[in-house]
Amino acid sequence: MKVYTRRGDGGQTDLFGGGRVAKDALRVEAYGAVDELNAALGTAAAATAERDLRELLAALQSLLFALGGSLATPEAAHRAKSGLPEPKQGDIDELERRIDAFETELAPLTRFVLPGGTPAAAALHVARTVCRRAERRCVQLARDEDVDATCIAFLNRLSDLLFVMARVANQRAGVPDVEWEGIQR
């Protein structure tokens, strides 16, 4: 099978379950942002020396791949037939459990944190901002089309986890978070 099909040369793409839409359709924007997030997690994993963080990022990438497939399948009946797993409340509960566990390693926040520190932390902050964009695209799509609310909640909690993971990456490397000093006048 060739990588290229030439079917998208006119600005349209296929959806799972049938149908074609413009490449800039909201649904394509949503699953494209999730795909970009998945790549950002891969970049963060490559920059991370901590085994537990790398393994967690790999597991999250698998969940995001399934989420992207779900978003690329507009009809609930086709999603059910495809066998693609969709995020469930249990996945969100697991993200919260991970956040709580990582926070035991961290001092409480007293100021806003600027993205930065170690290369791993910086990559995790980039992934967090991409995650927020994916969440916004899914919210936008949900105004007009069927999007499982669990998908949006999953992305919301994932961005929180990525923020905490960035702080943990700095903490474990002995690098302080970059705190915002506020506006100096």
Buried (B, 14 or more C-beta within 10 A) or exposed (E): EEEEEEEEEEEBBEBBBEBEBEEEBBBBBBBBBBBBBBEBBBBBBEBBEBEBBBEBBEEBBEBBBBBBBBBBBBBEEBBEEBEBBBBEEEBBEBBEEBBEEBBEEEEEEEEEBEBBBBBBBBBBBBBBBBBBBBBBBBBBBBEEEEBBEBBBBBBBBBBBBBBBBBBBBBBBBEBEBBEEEEEEE
